[in-house]
Amino acid sequence: MAKKGIKVRDLAHELGVTPRTLIDRCRQSGLSVQNSITRLSPDHVRAVRAWFAEPGRTGDEETKEQAF
């Protein structure tokens, strides 16, 4: 059976940030991420992409619809 989701390191690369930055941001939001090979669910991937979607955005800002 294929595993679903994307690894933190792959998503970080896609978003142009370091895996450490992404791990720290996920943990700040209450998402349990152990390391860079942790797989994120599709729902969490959508939320993380939204954090970094706007130009110049670091992902530190949080809104109601992005909170976990």
Steps between C-alpha positions, in 0.01 A plus 500: 500500500636842407547751777299818469622851558831668436819500702584820685835529322336471157236759584765734641699471178187573296427808712858626493559480875721281714353186652587641846292813428205287395534265798513792743194664341302176513589448866395858583160415356469186708575256221711205615802482272791283612749564220539587133374163377171524688212482255229764516137420424343666195303736727815610680685543171227738379525703819880519484491610136255774598743627766764558233271592209530879519822663377725608786309293750701296749218283627516659847168673455199294594135546420191315616459298182863383508511391863495127573 
